[in-house]
Amino acid sequence: MIEIKNVTKVYPNGFTALKNVNLTIQDGEFVSIIGLSGAGKSTLIRCINRMHEITEGQILIPNPVIYEMTPEERKKYDAVQADPSLAEKDPSLKRLLNIPPKVDISKLKGKKLRQARKNIGMIFQSFNLVKRSTVYKNVLAGRVGYHNTLETMFGIYTKDEKMLALRNMEKLGILDKAYVRADQLSGGQQQRVALARALTQESHLILADEPVASLDPVTTISVMDDFTRINKTGITILANMHHVDLAKRYSTRIIGIRAGEVVYDGPSSAVTDEVTMKIYGRALNKNENLGIEEGEASK
Amino acid sequence: MSASDVTQKPSLRERLRYQTVTIDLSPNHDGSMMRSIQKPRHLGRYLAAAIAILILVLCFCSINYSTFQGFKWDQLGAIFSDMFNPLPNSLKTWDAYWSYMWGEAIQAIWLTNEMCFIGVILGAVLSIPIYYLCASNINHNRVLRGVFRVINDILRTIPQMVMALILRLFFGPTLVTGIASIIVFTSGIMYQLMYEYIETLELSPFEAIRSNGGDTIQCIRLSVHPEVQPMFFANLLYTFEINIRASVILGYVGAGGYGFLLKTNFGSGYYDKIGAMMIPLFVEVIFLQIISNAMGRKSK
């Protein structure tokens, strides 16, 4: 669960990108953020994994320390958090009781921050792959947070990690491209490499900053279907969308942002013309949609 | 055009920078579609060109031409006949000329190559952390970047001959002096070429690795390094080639190798030996040029 509390972001040039934003993202949700260009969608997404600093407020994320625990330790931790009286019987649990389940990512530094980022995947509009590296290397780069600097310098990955990367590539249908340079792939394939990288990272949340904005309509649908499949495995997805009909079709919840403020937050089925009026300043015409047929959208 | 645009007169600064061009875009040229565009004047560029021409003219005028006696064309023939002919006072026969080329000349070049190879590899490796520290899109700490750039610029500004003379004080007149000065020289060139190249790169993959939880060195290793690697090797060959030529100077200050032999021959007036030494050097430089061009093409 991610809690965004009273977040305000002012850029160094004085532009206020986010004004007192309050949101709670539940585990397993597929949330779309819609709004005009410059409304603050990207800023919001980037503040969550702290690619951008926030000026005020808090962004509470699950404590990354929890994910570093061994399975047994994690079990004990969950038990003692659910029932604090256990710690009185077993003093060794006291340490676990004192570990807060949530931390404010905007206060984290250095290694703690990198641990937090390790648990948050990110997908970009322009894919952001290392163009000259192979697909395989790009996907393996998702494991960077699990290794120290020296291991990365010598390109050391464990056998399990390599298997995980290959399995994720297979899942997204790019396994045959494993040893092809990333810049030789089509846009859709490149975005799948980015998705495979995020999956290999084994994060519980994927942030997607306009993931389909540079793809054609057909590829858009298949990449969005990939997102849905990933979401069904329990990974929370928070995506910026340009097309309202796409957001309505794929996500369970829609957040509308206008001039840095949340003007709509609710189920995607309840997004009516009135709502788009609030978000975009006017109702959207049919020709401003991506053009998915209603019948197709219901399947 | 709105009313406020008409009433608000642009400042002098604005008028110097931009010219308002009004065009009639109507199909019949009846003035019904008058549009105006702000066109930059680029006065600064014209000023800079005028200053450059002025300096050139002043330089031309200030030089004293009275000692200039014209270009001595006959020397061209003399040089060629001295260098590419066995001279009676040194090598005497063509056999000796060729055996000198295959023997001592190539041996000296080989020694210089070894010196350059060690120096260039070590210098290039040394430059890796420096060029990442100097690239403004990677190292955002202005002070640290400035310190590294100034140190490197100072080292690079020292002529290689002076550098070799200074290093000779520490290492004595040996090959080690040559290697040390090549290391300094190479890292100076490599850092300059590479950090400027890195600054032109788009760093979006860097952002991606950072969002995966990588630290700065991991981000560089995984996202920037693969992109700059071909350029690194192309520049490595380029600096190797420069150093082969520059090592002639190193020999002059006693750093050994090719230059040392050249100096000895020059002092004794054995111009044919110098000619015999030039041929393999020429072949090698051309060869290196071809390889580095091929690599440069591949990196694009």
Interface residues (C-beta under 8 A of the other chain):
Chain A: N49 M51 R114 Q115 A116 R117 K118 N119 I120 G121 M122 F124 S126 N128 L129 V130 K131 R132 S133 K137 A141 G142 V144 G145 H147 T149 T152 M153 A194 R197 Q201 L207
Chain B: S204 P205 E207 A208 I209 R210 S211 N212 G213 G214 D215 I217 Q218 C219 R221 L222 S223 P226 E227 Q229 P230
